[in-house]
């Protein structure tokens, strides 16, 4: 089974007026920082559902 990176360490690589892009230092994926926030919220909801 392939484990998906949880992007524990990110660095800002580009910033615009209304967008900020970050790069995961573990897997190299680059994505909008709002996506990173969404990932954290989804993981938190999944963990709460397991209880």
Secondary structure, DSSP 8 states (H G I E B T S, - for coil): --------SEEEEEE-SS-EEEEETTT--EEEHHHHHHHHHHHHHHHHHH-
